[in-house]
Every structure is written in C-alpha cells, then in structure tokens.
Amino acid sequence: MEQPDRLIQGMAGTGDFRIIAAQTTLTVETAREILDLAPVAADALGRALTGSLLLARLLNKDARNQYVTLRFDGDGPLGTMIAEGTVAGGARGYVANPVPPDPSLKVGQAIGRGMLTVVRGMLPAGKPYTSQVTLTGSGVAQELTRYLMRSEQIASAVLLGVMNRRDGVAAAGGIVIQAFPHTEEAAIAAVEKRIREAPPLSTLLEKLPIEDVVAQVLRGMDYKQIDSSFDVPLEYRCSCSRERALAPLVLFSREELQEMIDEGGSEVKCEFCGRRYTFSREDLLTLTATHEA
C-alpha cells in the first residue's frame, strides 16, 4: 500500500541539528497529471514543490496561513517555474514550458541560470518578505541551500529527489538539515561527510518510507524523529477561487473590458490547477463600473 504524503520532524547529533523531511510522491504525481509535465519538468517542479513545503515549515508553525513561494526565472527551456508551499501542507506549482524540446536535459540545465525569488508571507494580512539569489544552474537543492545560507546565515543542507518512471512519478521527497548556532564545526563536518556518503535520495525514496530514508541518510548521527503527532499531511492543493480569478480583470482598461463584453464574456484559466472560471457579460459590466466611478 502506497504511503500517504507527509512531513516529519526530528533531531540529530544529540540536539545539534534540526531535521525536516517530506515524502511528496503523490503531490508531485498530481502536479504531473494536472500540468501535463514531461519527465524533466516533473523532476524540476517536484523538487521545487518539495523545497517550498520544507521551507514553509521553517516558518512559525502556529500561523496556518503562512506560505513560501519559489520563483525560478532561468534561461533554460522550462522558462519560469513557480512552486508554492504552505505551513499547513498544501502545495501548487506552474511551469511555463512543461514539455521542453530536449527531454534528456538534467534539472539544472532545464532551469538554467538567472534569478531565484523567494517570497515568505501570510495570507491575507501582512507584507510578504522577498529575497533573491542568482541561479547558477546547479539544481534546485543546491540553489535552496545557497539561499538558506545567505538569507539565514545558518549552516543548512537541502536534499531533494524525484524518481520518474514510464507511468509517472515513482517517488519524491526531500530533507532539510539545519545546524543550531551552538553546533561545533566538527559536528557539521561529520554530517556533511554522511550526506556525501549516502545513496542518492531518489533511490532511497523509491524503496523506503520517509522515516527510514532520513534514518538511512543520517545513520550513526543519533537521529531521532519527533512524535508522529506532529506530522503534517501533504497534498497538491490550489487556493484559486472565482473571486481571485475575477480580480485581475479589474486591471483591464474599459476598452478591453468592452471588447470582452461584445464577445459575450470571458474565461480565466488557473495556471496552477487548470480550473476554468467563466464570467458573463453581466459580470464584466459590473467591472466597467469601477472605471466610471
């Protein structure tokens, strides 16, 4: 029986390291189906979705509306890629070019070089915090590791993996390891060595549940999982609504709205989930009133 997607938490090194890990196989497979992703696109977005969920869990867990959005603007064939994760366990994503012409590209090449924008915020109130780092073409995990080191000045390691098969995503997940300020350099070096020696994460994820994957990666590092009552269920979940779909139409000019009215209405498609919202002539006539007010 397939394990449900979930996020778990733990400690290692007798309290020197904070561990957050996620199994996201079903979440990534749902994204692949909804967005009709080629394997390299599913691999790239799957890693980004997992990363957004892990980073969201680093925020204040008591505020359930908090989210992290990762926007990859690279010069690779995938184009713009967006992944959003919430502290409550919901994730959604978007890839501008879901089927790149060269299916043999690695993730780093498919994303390319450019800019990674990380947005942290809480809906609906509060101004989001935004920061940016350059994309080096090295892969999603490496880019997020650089971001955490630069933004938080905390020694961190991000491990991400996606295993694609002909019939879809066979396994996906990730781990974030963060050293606490008191951690000695020798302990950090020991964890780094253990990570280098561990098998590829995607290989482990295909064979083992996330609890055992973390234990395997951190074997000999005194890893302990926090009580499972703190686990967070994960799923692909879009927060779009009819009201949110209508909001951007307010930005259209009166002439543009009139053209839509003359055509009998308008349809808006959510890029994250494919849901379509139809707006009648009467709906659009209401919007024209905002230009006349």
C-alpha positions as CSV (number, residue, x, y, z in Angstrom):
1,M,0.0,0.0,0.0
2,E,1.4,3.4,-1.0
3,Q,2.4,5.6,1.9
4,P,0.5,9.0,2.2
5,D,2.5,12.1,1.7
6,R,3.6,13.7,4.9
7,L,6.2,16.0,6.5
8,I,8.1,14.7,9.6
9,Q,10.5,16.4,12.0
10,G,13.4,15.3,14.1
11,M,16.7,16.0,15.7
12,A,20.2,14.6,15.2
13,G,23.7,14.9,16.8
14,T,22.4,15.0,20.4
15,G,20.4,18.1,19.6
16,D,22.9,19.9,17.3
17,F,20.7,19.6,14.2
18,R,17.1,20.2,13.3
19,I,15.7,17.9,10.7
20,I,12.6,18.4,8.5
21,A,11.7,15.8,5.9
22,A,8.9,15.3,3.4
23,Q,7.5,12.5,1.3
24,T,5.8,14.1,-1.7
25,T,5.3,11.3,-4.2
26,L,1.5,11.7,-4.6
27,T,1.8,15.5,-4.5
28,V,4.3,15.6,-7.3
29,E,2.4,12.9,-9.4
30,T,-0.8,15.0,-9.0
31,A,1.2,18.1,-10.3
32,R,2.5,16.0,-13.2
33,E,-1.0,14.9,-14.2
34,I,-2.7,18.3,-13.8
35,L,0.0,20.3,-15.6
36,D,0.8,17.5,-18.1
37,L,4.6,17.7,-17.4
38,A,7.3,16.0,-19.3
39,P,9.7,13.9,-17.1
40,V,12.3,16.6,-16.7
41,A,9.6,19.2,-15.9
42,A,8.1,16.9,-13.3
43,D,11.5,16.3,-11.8
44,A,12.3,20.0,-11.6
45,L,8.9,21.1,-10.3
46,G,8.7,18.1,-8.0
47,R,11.9,19.2,-6.3
48,A,10.7,22.8,-6.1
49,L,7.4,21.8,-4.6
50,T,9.1,19.7,-2.0
51,G,11.5,22.5,-1.3
52,S,8.7,25.0,-0.8
53,L,6.9,22.7,1.7
54,L,10.1,22.2,3.7
55,L,11.0,25.9,3.7
56,A,7.4,26.8,4.7
57,R,7.7,24.5,7.7
58,L,10.7,26.6,8.9
59,L,8.3,29.4,9.5
60,N,6.1,29.9,12.5
61,K,4.0,26.7,12.7
62,D,1.2,28.4,14.7
63,A,0.2,30.6,11.8
64,R,-1.5,28.3,9.4
65,N,-1.8,30.8,6.6
66,Q,1.9,31.2,6.1
67,Y,3.4,30.3,2.8
68,V,6.7,30.2,0.8
69,T,6.7,30.8,-2.9
70,L,9.8,29.9,-5.0
71,R,10.0,31.6,-8.4
72,F,12.7,30.3,-10.8
73,D,13.4,32.7,-13.6
74,G,16.1,30.9,-15.5
75,D,17.3,30.9,-19.1
76,G,16.7,27.2,-19.5
77,P,14.0,25.7,-21.7
78,L,11.5,25.3,-18.8
79,G,11.1,29.1,-18.6
80,T,9.6,30.5,-15.4
81,M,8.8,27.9,-12.8
82,I,6.8,28.6,-9.6
83,A,6.3,26.4,-6.5
84,E,4.2,27.4,-3.5
85,G,4.1,25.6,-0.2
86,T,2.1,26.4,2.9
87,V,2.8,25.6,6.5
88,A,-0.4,23.7,6.6
89,G,0.9,21.2,4.0
90,G,-0.7,22.5,0.7
91,A,1.4,22.9,-2.5
92,R,0.8,24.0,-6.0
93,G,3.1,24.9,-9.0
94,Y,3.5,26.1,-12.5
95,V,5.9,25.6,-15.4
96,A,5.9,27.9,-18.4
97,N,7.1,25.3,-20.8
98,P,6.0,21.9,-19.4
99,V,7.4,19.9,-22.4
100,P,10.8,21.2,-23.3
101,P,12.2,20.2,-26.7
102,D,15.1,18.2,-25.3
103,P,13.8,15.6,-22.8
104,S,17.3,14.4,-21.9
105,L,18.3,17.6,-20.0
106,K,19.2,17.5,-16.4
107,V,17.2,19.6,-14.0
108,G,19.9,22.3,-13.6
109,Q,20.2,22.6,-17.4
110,A,16.4,22.7,-17.8
111,I,16.1,25.6,-15.3
112,G,19.3,27.4,-16.4
113,R,20.9,30.5,-14.9
114,G,19.0,33.5,-13.8
115,M,17.3,34.5,-10.6
116,L,15.5,32.7,-7.8
117,T,13.0,34.8,-5.9
118,V,11.8,33.6,-2.5
119,V,8.6,35.1,-1.0
120,R,7.6,34.4,2.5
121,G,4.3,35.7,3.8
122,M,1.0,35.2,5.5
123,L,-2.4,35.5,3.8
124,P,-4.4,37.7,3.8
125,A,-2.6,40.2,6.0
126,G,0.9,41.4,6.2
127,K,3.5,42.5,3.7
128,P,5.4,39.5,2.3
129,Y,9.2,39.3,2.7
130,T,11.0,38.9,-0.6
131,S,14.7,38.0,-1.2
132,Q,16.6,36.9,-4.3
133,V,19.7,34.9,-5.1
134,T,21.2,34.2,-8.5
135,L,20.6,30.8,-10.2
136,T,23.8,29.0,-11.0
137,G,22.3,26.1,-13.0
138,S,23.4,23.7,-10.3
139,G,20.0,22.2,-9.4
140,V,17.1,23.0,-7.1
141,A,18.6,21.6,-3.9
142,Q,21.8,23.4,-4.4
143,E,20.1,26.7,-5.1
144,L,18.0,26.4,-2.0
145,T,21.0,25.5,0.2
146,R,22.7,28.7,-1.1
147,Y,19.5,30.7,-0.3
148,L,19.3,29.4,3.2
149,M,22.9,30.1,3.9
150,R,22.7,33.6,2.5
151,S,19.3,34.6,4.0
152,E,19.5,33.0,7.4
153,Q,23.3,32.6,7.9
154,I,22.6,29.1,9.3
155,A,24.6,26.1,8.1
156,S,22.0,24.1,6.1
157,A,21.8,21.3,3.7
158,V,18.8,20.6,1.4
159,L,18.4,17.2,-0.2
160,L,15.8,16.7,-2.9
161,G,14.9,13.7,-5.1
162,V,12.3,12.7,-7.7
163,M,12.2,9.2,-9.4
164,N,10.4,9.2,-12.7
165,R,9.1,6.0,-14.3
166,R,7.2,5.5,-17.6
167,D,3.9,5.5,-15.9
168,G,4.6,8.6,-13.7
169,V,6.4,9.7,-10.6
170,A,7.5,6.7,-8.6
171,A,9.0,8.6,-5.6
172,A,9.6,12.1,-4.5
173,G,10.7,13.8,-1.3
174,G,13.4,15.8,0.5
175,I,15.2,16.6,3.7
176,V,16.4,19.9,5.2
177,I,19.2,19.7,7.8
178,Q,20.0,22.8,9.8
179,A,22.7,23.3,12.4
180,F,21.8,25.2,15.6
181,P,24.1,28.2,16.4
182,H,25.9,26.2,19.2
183,T,26.9,23.4,16.9
184,E,30.6,22.8,16.6
185,E,32.4,22.7,13.2
186,A,33.4,19.1,13.8
187,A,29.8,18.0,14.1
188,I,28.9,19.9,10.9
189,A,31.7,18.3,9.1
190,A,30.6,14.8,10.2
191,V,27.0,15.4,8.9
192,E,28.4,16.7,5.6
193,K,30.5,13.6,5.3
194,R,27.5,11.4,6.0
195,I,25.4,13.2,3.3
196,R,28.2,12.7,0.7
197,E,28.4,9.0,1.5
198,A,24.6,8.4,1.5
199,P,23.0,6.8,-1.6
200,P,21.1,9.1,-4.0
201,L,17.9,10.3,-2.2
202,S,15.6,9.4,-5.1
203,T,16.9,5.8,-4.9
204,L,16.1,5.6,-1.2
205,L,12.7,7.3,-1.6
206,E,11.7,4.6,-4.1
207,K,12.3,1.8,-1.6
208,L,11.7,3.2,1.8
209,P,9.2,5.4,3.7
210,I,10.5,8.9,4.5
211,E,11.1,7.9,8.2
212,D,13.5,5.2,7.1
213,V,15.1,7.4,4.4
214,V,16.1,10.0,7.0
215,A,17.4,7.3,9.3
216,Q,19.5,5.9,6.5
217,V,20.9,9.2,5.4
218,L,21.8,10.2,9.0
219,R,22.9,6.7,10.1
220,G,25.3,6.9,13.0
221,M,24.3,10.6,13.7
222,D,22.0,9.8,16.6
223,Y,18.8,10.8,14.6
224,K,15.5,10.8,16.5
225,Q,12.1,11.5,15.0
226,I,9.8,13.9,16.9
227,D,6.5,12.3,17.9
228,S,4.4,11.4,14.8
229,S,1.5,13.5,16.2
230,F,3.5,16.5,14.9
231,D,3.5,15.1,11.3
232,V,1.8,17.2,8.6
233,P,-0.2,15.7,5.8
234,L,0.8,17.0,2.4
235,E,-1.2,17.3,-0.8
236,Y,-1.4,19.3,-4.1
237,R,-4.0,21.9,-3.3
238,C,-4.8,25.1,-5.2
239,S,-6.2,28.1,-3.5
240,C,-7.8,29.6,-6.5
241,S,-11.4,30.8,-6.4
242,R,-13.9,32.6,-8.6
243,E,-13.3,35.8,-6.7
244,R,-9.5,35.6,-7.2
245,A,-9.9,34.8,-10.9
246,L,-12.1,37.8,-11.3
247,A,-9.7,40.2,-9.5
248,P,-7.1,40.6,-12.3
249,L,-9.8,41.6,-14.8
250,V,-10.2,44.8,-12.8
251,L,-6.8,45.9,-14.2
252,F,-8.0,45.8,-17.8
253,S,-8.9,49.1,-19.4
254,R,-12.6,50.0,-20.1
255,E,-12.0,49.4,-23.8
256,E,-10.6,46.0,-23.2
257,L,-13.5,45.0,-20.9
258,Q,-15.9,46.3,-23.5
259,E,-14.3,44.1,-26.1
260,M,-14.8,41.1,-23.8
261,I,-18.4,42.1,-23.3
262,D,-19.0,42.3,-27.0
263,E,-17.6,38.8,-27.4
264,G,-20.2,37.6,-24.9
265,G,-18.0,37.2,-21.8
266,S,-14.6,35.9,-20.8
267,E,-12.9,32.7,-19.4
268,V,-10.0,32.6,-17.0
269,K,-7.9,29.5,-16.5
270,C,-5.9,28.9,-13.3
271,E,-2.3,28.1,-14.3
272,F,-1.8,26.0,-11.2
273,C,-4.7,23.6,-11.4
274,G,-6.3,24.1,-14.8
275,R,-9.7,25.1,-13.3
276,R,-11.6,27.4,-15.6
277,Y,-13.8,30.3,-14.5
278,T,-16.4,31.7,-16.9
279,F,-17.5,35.3,-16.5
280,S,-20.7,36.5,-18.2
281,R,-21.4,39.9,-19.9
282,E,-23.2,40.9,-16.7
283,D,-20.1,40.1,-14.6
284,L,-17.9,42.2,-16.9
285,L,-20.4,45.1,-17.0
286,T,-20.1,45.2,-13.2
287,L,-16.3,45.7,-13.6
288,T,-16.7,48.6,-16.0
289,A,-18.4,50.5,-13.2
290,T,-15.1,50.7,-11.4
291,H,-13.7,52.7,-14.3
292,E,-16.6,55.0,-14.3
293,A,-16.6,55.6,-10.5
